[in-house]
Amino acid sequence: MGKIFGTFGARGVYPEEINEEFAYRMGRAFGSFLGGEGLVVAGRDTRRSGQALLNAAIAGLVSSGIDVVNFGIVPTPLVQFGARKLKASGGLVVTASHNPPQYNGIKLLEGNGMGLSREKERIVEEIFLEGKFGNRSWKSAGRVFGFDVKVEYFRAVMERVNAEVMRGSGLTVLVDEGEGAGSFVLPELLETLGIKVISINSHGSGFFSARNPEPNEENLRDLQKIVGALKPDLTVAQDGDADRAVFLKNSGEIVQGDKTFALVAKFELEKKRGPIVTTVATSDVLDDIAREFGVEVYRTKVGDLVVTGKLLEIGGVVGGEENGGVIFPDLVLGRDGIFTTVRILEAMAERRRAFEELLDELPKTYQLKRKIRVEGDRKRLVEEFARKMEERGFEVDRTDGAKVRFKDGWVLVRASGTEPIIRIFSESRVEGKEKEYNDLAISFLEGRS
Ligand code: MG
């Protein structure tokens, strides 16, 4: 773990941890890292502290000689899309994604829109901490431009979908943007595609007064109540920067992220054959789908940056994570909750199938995701578990933590890098076995076997 950058860029509470001085210094460090020339695209989510922080970061960038295109309030995937579109040298997003409203942060991007690699983040961090900034002069100071990236993004989406069938579908969608950056994009895009939109919390106030930006069980209780009464064809909730989308059934049940990913991957492969990339933490259903289409599945460590990197390396068609993040490398080199929603609706329209019917067509598996608190050396404990299982003759995959393969499923044990927590995910095709595998891992970790 770096001194400034964590798993999701630099993040903290405003103004104690992340403030204007920090943002200015970060802008200047990134500008210096880029050699004091070139173009950087910038944007932010809806947080109240966002305007001040983005302005400060832009000041740092232009003072180091960088020209900036300011997209204003836009979802992270649109900044990523815009970087590639404008052939930028890099990108900067002021966002704290799913964190509570008092948080904010800065995420840096490569010129192609992908998250900046860990190695490059280390260099920016060093410039930031040691003040090794490039020279400034009145002649080289950068300029700031505006650009309507939304129009370009909508155009790119239209080129990729069957808009005609969507327009004639008569589908209704319930959208909960949670006051995040998607408020100004997803409802409008869906309406452009002829979808009837009912939206709640889609005004982007930045206070997150209705719910916290993380689209999880705890924060979606209100939405769960409304769903049953409105019975839309699809219900979607997004996080603060709209790179993730979570879907609900009309019963109010939240659909597991890797199931929606599987559904999208299947639809994507029907359009174009090619390898898919996912992490060790996602469902075996992805392997079933790949087999059906005769393509390969690459499984990486957990993290959208690793998945995106692998997609680029092997020329993959689609990538995704168990948390519901889906990556369409042809459009955006990162998770895109907006296009994920569009694709699901397109699949429903083309096949004339209800969302739940499409889910039911996927092979059935049972999953259990738990976490336990563990003080002390978590990595060592996970390794001890791995060795013990190998001694018992089970196959163990160490791509990320320890994934033990059983006859009817698997269990994945991973130590968190930031919290005193170990996550235990399990899956089986036989109901009940997922709990058995999960219990087995937990009883070892808690020292009961
Ligand atoms: Mg996010």
Residues whose N, C-alpha, C, O or C-beta is under 5 A from the ligand:
A	BS01	MG	S97 H98 D239 D241 A242 D243 R244
